[in-house]
Amino acid sequence: MNNQTVSMKKVFAFAGAFIAFLIGSGFATGQEIMQYFASYGHMGIAGAIVMFVLFLYVGVSFITVGQKHKFPKGSDIYTYYCGKTIGKFYDYFSVIFIYMSFVVMIAGAGATLNQQYGLPVAVGGIIMGILAGGTVIFGLGKIVDVIGKIGPVIVVLSILLGLSAIIINPGGLSNANEVIPTLELMKASTNWLFAAGSYVGFCMLWLASFMSSMGATANSKKEAALGAVFGAIAFSIAVIIVALGLMANIEQVAGSMIPSLILAANIHPAIAVLFSLTVVAGIYTTAVPLLWTASSRIADEKSSKFKIITIVLAVIGVFIGLKVPFDRLVNIIYVINGYVGILLLVLMVIKSIRNKTF
């Protein structure tokens, strides 16, 4: 495309939305980082670097393809990469997975308020269901505007929390490799490399439709690509620092449903209260686009049917999300779907080679 117009305001909005979409209950609570990175010790950091490289490729690909082709539906990107038959499978499969990920967000909200404030798990889950459902009804434009502003704030706070955790107990970081094998930690895979691949895999099923739809609103390919690049860099830095912070305090956070709140409480109880609100905000930023993606697949977002579907899906999601423990939901739903996402990554690479877009 000849038009290389770049609005830095839009670039940062795209980057913020990219970040915020990924910082859901799993990241903000620390549970995701524990299972995919910290539980592997120092090799978990190597996994985070692999994740960064893959996110650069995936993020830029999704958003620039969306900008170029402006698909009628965001899910059309699966047909573009996989062909009609496999693309249709991913189309339907991704909607189911995305909706189940929304259920994970509900469980995360309930677990967060329960651990920090002692409230019944149902309270946090119901509140999140109402907030997410209400926002989705306003449409995608409103979603990008809202989460694009919240995402970077959460990244900064998460980085500060991770750095503080390292500074408070630097000795724990040097001993992490010896201590971790003695603990019964829930892991995403048998080794750090597969865990990193699985992590990118399940995130891809979140990002594909949303990023391609967002890319269609970009002024140019360069503008879209910069948004994805900045988003991938900021998110990966946050993952590495939080993982290091968890490793430095691994004995204390092992077995915790919301490890990040323990790190925050080590600084000061008031910080734990503040961060609990940050965690809820992080869950919100991911729950909203997940619910939107599922609803928009069933009905046009400008229709009355869309609003009804959104309300119904929110209610069902709250009901299911409050029935299964949060950490178990993360381990089952994310890990299984991560490997399905890896196949999509392979098909994307094949398509890129054919198009000579590397």
N, C-alpha and C positions, 0 to 999 in steps of 0.2 A: 504494500500500500504506500503511495507517495506521500500522503498526509502524515507528517510526523509531529503534529501538534501535541504538546505536552503541558498539561495543567498539573502543577505540583500538588495543588489541593486535591485533585482527583487521585493522583498517584498515592498520596498518603491515606486517602479514604479507602482505596483498594487494598493497600497494605494493612491498614487497620482492620478491615473486614476479613482478610485472609487470616490474620492473627487471631482475631476474636472468634472466628468460626472454630478454630482448633483448640482454643483455650476454653474448654467446657468443663464439666464436672471432673473428668479424669485428670486433666492437667492442673487445674486450680486447686484441687484437693490434695494433689501430690500422689494419688493412688496410681495414676497412669504412669507417671515418671518412675515410681517405685517398681512396678511390674515390668516395664520395658527397658529401663536403663540402670537405675541405682542397684537393683538386685544382682547385676552382673559385675559389680565392682568397677574397677578402673576401665575394663573393656567396654563397659556401658557407655563411656564417653566416646570411644571409637564408634560405637553404634550410633551415637547422636550425630557424629560427623557424616557417617553414611546417610543418615536420615536427611541431613542438610542438603547434600548433593542431590539426592532423589527429589526432595521438595523443590529445589530450584528448577529441575527439569519438568516436574509434574505441574507446578504452579504456573510457570511461564507458558507451558503448552496449553493448558486448559483455558487460560484467560485470553491468550492471543488467538487461539482457534475460534473462541467465542466472539472475539472482536472482528475477526475476518469474515466469518460465515453468518454471524447473527442468526443463529438457529431459532426457528419458531418456538421450540421448546428446549430448555436447557438440557434435557435428557437426550436430545438428538446427538449429542457429542459422543454417546456410546456407539451409535451407528457409524459415525465418522471414523472412529478408531477401530471398531471391531467387525464392521459389516452388519448386514441386516439381521441375520439369525442370532449371532452371539450378542450383537448390540441390543436386541430385544430382551435377551436373557438378563443382561446387565441393567437394562432399563427397569425391569420389574424387580430384580433382586436388590438393586440399590435402594429402591423405594422402601422395601421391607426392612432392609438394614438401617437405613436412615431413620425410619420411624422407631425401630428398636433402640437406636442410639438416643433418640429423644426420651425414651423410657429410662435409659441410664441417667440422663440429666435429672429427671424427676427424682430418682433414687438418691443421686448425689446431693441434691438440695435438701432432701429429708435427712440424710446422714449428717450433713454439715450443721444444720441447726440443732440436731439432736446432740452431737458431740460438744458443741460450744455452749449451748444454752439449756440443754436438758429437755428441750421441747419434744413432744411426740414426733416420730418420723413423718407422720401424716401431715403435720402442719407445714413443714418446708415443701413437701411434694405438692400439696394443694396450692400453695402460694405460687410456686414456680409454674404450675399448670395454668393458673389464671393469668400471670404476667406474660407468658409465652403466647398463649392463645390470643390475648388482647392485642399484642403487638403485631402478630401475623395478619390479623384482619385488616390492618392498615396497608399491607402490600409490600413488595420487595423494595421499592424505593425508600420507604420508611425504615425498613430493616437495615439496609446498607448505611443509611445516615446515622442510625442509632448505634449499631455495633462498631462502626468504623471509628467512633469517638471513644468508646469504652475499651476496646481491645488494647491499644497502646498503653493505657493507664495500668491495666492489669499486668502487662509484660514488665513494666518498670517496677511495680510493687513486688512482683514475683522475683525479679532479679535482686532487688534489695533484700528480700527475705532470705534468698539463697546465700548471698554474700555474708549476711549477718550470721547465718548458721555455720558457715565455714570459719569465720573470725572467732566466734564464741568457742568452737571446739576444733581447732586445726589438727590436733593430734588424732582425732577420730578419723579424719580423712586419710591419713597415712596408714592407719591400721585397718581400714575398711576391707581390703582384700583378704586379710586373715580372719576377720570377724564374720563377714557375710556367709561363708560356707557353713558356719556353725549355727546359723539361724534358719528357721523354716519360713522362707519368704515366698510369696506367691509370684511366679514368673510367667511371662508371656510366651516363652519358648525355651527350648533346651539349650540354646546358645545366643549370644549377644547379636550376631549377624542376622539370624532368622528373626529375632525380636525386632530389630530395626526395620527389616523388610516388611514384617507384618504390620508394624506401626504405620509406615507410609501407606501400606496397602489399604488398611481400613480408613485412613484419612482421605485417600483418593476417592473412595465411594461417597464420602461426605462432600468433597470439594468439586467433583466433576460438573454436576449440573449447576451448582451455585456459582462457581467461578466462570463458567462459560456464559451464563446469563449476565453476570456482572461485566464481563469483557465486552458484551454487545453494547454497553453504554459508554465504552471508552472512545476518545477522540482519535486515537491512533494505536498501532501495534506497539510502538515504543512506550506510550503512556501505560498501556495494559501490562507490558512486560516489567517495567520498573516497579509497578505496584506489587507484582508477585515476587520480584527479587528482594525488595525491601522487607516484605512480609516474611519471607523464608529466612532471611538473615536474622531479623529480630526474634522470631519464634525460636530458632535453633539456639541462639545465645541464651535465651531464657531457659530452654530445656537443659542445656549443659550446666548452667549455674545452679539451677534448682536440684538437679541430680547430684551435683557435688555437695550441696548443702545437706541433702538427705543421707548421702554416704557418710558424711562427717558425724552424723548423729544416728547411725543406722540401728544401733541397739535400742535406742529410745523410741524410734518411730516404727520399728518392726511390729507388725500385727495391728497397727492403728488403721482405722477406717479412713481418717482424714489426717495424714501425716503432716501436711503443711500447717495445720493449726497447732501442732505440738512445737514446730520450729518457731512459730510466731509467739507462743506462750513463753518460750525460753528467753525471748527478748524482754517482754513485759506483758502482763495479762491484758492491758489495754490494746496492745498491738494485735493480740489474738482476736479481740472483738472486732477491730478494724479489718483484719484480714478475713475474718469470717464473712463480712459484708462483701469483700473483694471476691471471695470464692463464689458467693451467690451471684454476683455480677458476672463472673466468668461463665458460670453455668447458664445464665440467662443469654449471654451472647452466642452460645452455641445452640441452646434449645430452640431459640426463635427461628433461625434459618433451617434447622432440621425439620421442625414442624411445618414451616412454609413449604419446603421441598416436597414433603409427603402430601400436603393438602393440594398444592398446585398441580400435582400429578393426576389428581382425581377430578379437579374442577378448575375452571378459569378463575383467577384471583379477583376479577372484577364482578363476579357473579354472586348472587345470594347463596347459591349452593356451596361456594367456597367457604363462606363464613360458617355455615352449618356444619360442613365437613370438619373444619378446623376445631370447632367446639367439641364435636363428637370425638375426634382423635385425641384432643387434649384430655378429655375426661377418661377415656380408655387408658391412655398413657399413664395418668396418675394412678389409676386402679392397679395396673400391672407393676409399675415402678415401686409401689409400696409393699409388694409381696415378696420380693427377692432381695437379699443383702447387696449393697452397692458394690463391694469389692468383687463379689462373685459375678455380678452382671458384667463388670468391666472385663474380667478374665474370660468369660464365655463368649459374649457377643463380639467384643473387639477382636479377640484372637482368631476365632473361626473366620470371620469376615475379612480379616487382614490377608489371609492366604488367597482368598478369592480376588482381592484387590491386586495382589502381586501378579496374577495372570493378566489383569488389565494393563499393568505396567509393561509387561512383556509385549502385549499387542500394540501399545503406544509406541514403544521403541521400534518395532517392526514397521509401523506406519511412518514414523519419522525417517527411518532409513530410506524407505521407498520414496518419500517426498523430498529427501535430501535437505531436511530442515535442522540437522544438528548444527 
